């Protein structure tokens, strides 16, 4: 796919589109729409978070969100919360364009891009490896509520 994507900074009015992408990302899981909207609005107000939709040939085809964090070892890093491509358009280079956008946008500001993905998402993990992301470990979680 030729690079002709445009990245649009997300606004409040874009919540239904973002919510649809999140449903595609977490397919099969129930997502609390009210809680998701509350967190979405928090991210919009926070200077740490950046949220973009990707438009290609007039159609919104992808979504990404990231934040800035300080790391003892690497200094300022770009932590990617989500990269989602419309499930009907996966495998067409859109994810690569989003990664390239993240690299270009943050190259001067950050020392590293960091993200994580679930172990069961083998295609996603392979995609990141092809993009020269290094598998550095496993994320542990413990629910408190």
N, C-alpha and C positions, 0 to 999 in steps of 0.2 A: 504494500500500500504506500503510495506516495505521501510524503509528509506535507500535509496541508491542514493540520489540526490547529484549532484555536482554543486557548484556555481562558475560561470565563470565571472570574472571582464569584463565588457563591454568595447569594443574598438570601434574606429571609424567605422571599417568594419561591425559592428553589427547593424548599423542604420536601414537597411531594416527590420531586425527581430524586433527591438524595435518599429519601426513604425507600424508594423503589430499588435503587442500587444496593442499599443495605440489605433489603430482602433477598436480592439475588446473591449477595455475598454469603448470607447466613441461611440459605435455602434449607427448608425443613425445620427451622427453629422459629419459635414464636417470638416476635419482636414487639415489645410494649411501645406503641406509637407515641403515647403521651410522654413517657420517660425519654424516648429517643429525641423527640422534639425539644424537650427541655435541655438535653445535653447539646443538641445541635445549636440552639440559641446561645448557650454558654460559650461554645466554640467560636461562634460568630463575633461575640463581644470581646473575646480574649485576644490580646496582641500576639500571643504565642502560637495560635493556631492559624493555619492557612488552608482554605478549602476551595477546590476548583472543579469545574465541570469541563470536560473536553468535548468540543464540537468539531465534527468532521463533515464537510460537504452539507452544512446546514442542519445536521442531526446531532443531538447529544448522545455520545457513544461511550463515555467513561467518566469516572469520578475519582478524585484523590483528595486526601486530607493528610496534613502533617503538622508537626509542632517542633519547636526548638527546645532542646534540652542541653544542659551543661553536664559533661562527663569528665570525671577526674583524669582519665587517661587521654582522651581525644579532644577535650575542649568542647566547643559548640558543635552539636550534631543535629541533623535533621532526622527526626523520628517519624516515619511514615505510619500513620494509623490504618489507612485503607488505600488500596488501588483496586478499583472495580471497573471491569469492561462489561458492557451489555452482553449478556450470555449468548445472544444470537450472533454476536460479532467477534467472538473470541477466536484467536488463532489467525488474525488478519493484520497483526502488527500494531494494534492500538495500545496494548500494554507497553510495548517497547517505546512508543512515542511518549507515553506518560512517564516512564522511567527517564527518558532523555530530557524531558521537561524538568523533572525534579533535579536531575544532575546539573543542568544548565542554570536553573534558577538559584541553586544553593551552592554552586562551586566556589564562589568568592567568599561566601558568608560562613560556610560550615566546613569542618574537616572530615565529615563522614555522613553517610546516609545509613540509617539503621531501621530495620523492620523485623517483624516476625510473622510466621504463618503456621497454621496447624500442621502437625505431622502427617495427617491423613490427606492433605492437599499435595499429592505428589507432583502433579502437573505444575502447580504453582511454584513449588520448591525448585523443580527443574528449570522453570522459566527464570527464576532469580539467579540460579547458578550460571545459566547461559549469559546473564547480564553482568557476570563477574562479582556477584554478591557472595560473600564467604559464609558458610554455615558455621556459626561460632558456638552453638550450644542449644540448650533446651530451656523453655520458659516453664517455670513451676507456678501453679496457682492454688489458692485455697480460698474457698468462699467463706465469708464471715457472716453472711445473712442469708 
